[in-house]
């Protein structure tokens, strides 16, 4: 899974040097293991990641939004279209929660 994740992220210029890269990867892994965590994203996803990296929830959320913005700016809409089979993502920027869910759904099935 990590190699596929890395390939998808690298293909649109989202590299490890972004703080949010590890946060986003961890968020996806948490949701793959327990999808119900999406019901309370602040408490169940952002807080454990913040604790792991000795930061706060606001920084985790901000840095995941940065990852989303870079991802979408560099053609991520095409990847989302491939992952979901829906053209909707070409014109709309997903919320961080939606992006986490899309990646988690894809990786839980593959």
C-alpha positions as CSV (number, residue, x, y, z in Angstrom):
1,X,0.0,0.0,0.0
2,X,2.7,2.5,0.9
3,X,4.4,2.1,-2.5
4,X,1.1,2.8,-4.3
5,X,0.4,5.7,-2.0
6,X,3.8,7.2,-2.7
7,X,3.5,6.7,-6.4
8,X,0.1,8.5,-6.5
9,X,1.4,11.4,-4.3
10,X,4.8,11.7,-6.2
11,X,3.0,11.8,-9.5
12,X,1.4,15.1,-8.6
13,X,4.4,16.6,-6.8
14,X,3.5,15.8,-3.3
15,X,6.8,14.7,-1.7
16,X,7.9,13.8,1.7
17,X,9.3,17.2,2.5
18,X,5.8,18.5,3.2
19,X,4.9,18.2,6.9
20,X,1.5,17.1,5.9
21,X,2.7,14.1,3.8
22,X,3.2,11.9,6.9
23,X,0.1,13.3,8.5
24,X,-2.0,12.4,5.4
25,X,-0.5,9.0,5.1
26,X,-1.1,8.2,8.7
27,X,-4.7,9.5,8.4
28,X,-5.3,7.2,5.5
29,X,-3.9,4.2,7.4
30,X,-6.0,5.0,10.5
31,X,-9.1,5.0,8.3
32,X,-8.2,1.8,6.5
33,X,-7.9,0.1,9.8
34,X,-11.0,1.7,11.3
35,X,-13.3,3.5,8.8
36,X,-15.6,4.7,11.6
37,X,-12.9,7.1,12.7
38,X,-14.2,9.4,9.9
39,X,-17.2,10.1,12.1
40,X,-15.1,12.2,14.4
41,X,-12.1,13.3,12.4
42,X,-10.7,15.8,14.9
43,X,-10.7,13.4,17.9
44,X,-10.2,10.1,16.1
45,X,-7.7,11.0,13.4
46,X,-6.1,14.5,13.9
47,X,-5.6,14.2,17.6
48,X,-3.7,10.8,17.5
49,X,-1.5,12.1,14.7
50,X,-0.9,15.4,16.6
51,X,0.2,13.4,19.6
52,X,2.5,11.1,17.5
53,X,4.3,14.1,15.9
54,X,4.2,16.3,19.1
55,X,2.2,19.1,17.4
56,X,-1.4,20.2,17.7
57,X,-4.7,19.3,15.9
58,X,-4.8,22.7,14.1
59,X,-1.3,22.1,12.5
60,X,-2.3,18.6,11.4
61,X,-5.4,19.9,9.8
62,X,-3.6,22.8,8.1
63,X,-0.9,20.6,6.8
64,X,-3.3,18.1,5.4
65,X,-5.1,20.9,3.6
66,X,-1.8,22.0,2.2
67,X,-1.3,18.5,0.8
68,X,-4.8,18.5,-0.6
69,X,-4.1,21.9,-2.3
70,X,-0.8,20.8,-3.9
71,X,-2.4,17.5,-4.9
72,X,-5.3,19.2,-6.7
73,X,-3.2,22.0,-8.2
74,X,-0.9,19.5,-9.9
75,X,-3.5,17.2,-11.4
76,X,-4.8,15.3,-8.5
77,X,-8.3,15.6,-9.9
78,X,-7.3,13.0,-12.5
79,X,-6.2,10.6,-9.9
80,X,-9.4,11.1,-7.9
81,X,-11.4,10.4,-11.1
82,X,-9.4,7.2,-11.5
83,X,-9.9,6.1,-7.9
84,X,-13.6,6.9,-7.7
85,X,-14.7,6.6,-11.4
86,X,-16.4,10.0,-11.0
87,X,-15.7,13.1,-13.1
88,X,-16.9,15.3,-10.3
89,X,-13.4,15.8,-8.9
90,X,-12.1,17.5,-12.0
91,X,-13.8,20.8,-10.9
92,X,-14.2,20.5,-7.2
93,X,-11.5,20.5,-4.5
94,X,-12.4,17.8,-1.9
95,X,-12.5,18.5,1.8
96,X,-9.5,16.9,3.6
97,X,-12.0,14.4,5.1
98,X,-13.2,13.4,1.7
99,X,-9.6,13.0,0.3
100,X,-8.7,10.8,3.3
101,X,-11.8,8.7,2.7
102,X,-11.2,8.3,-1.0
103,X,-7.7,7.1,-0.5
104,X,-8.7,4.8,2.4
105,X,-11.5,3.3,0.4
106,X,-9.2,2.6,-2.5
107,X,-6.4,1.1,-0.4
108,X,-8.8,-1.1,1.7
109,X,-10.0,-2.7,-1.5
110,X,-6.6,-3.3,-3.1
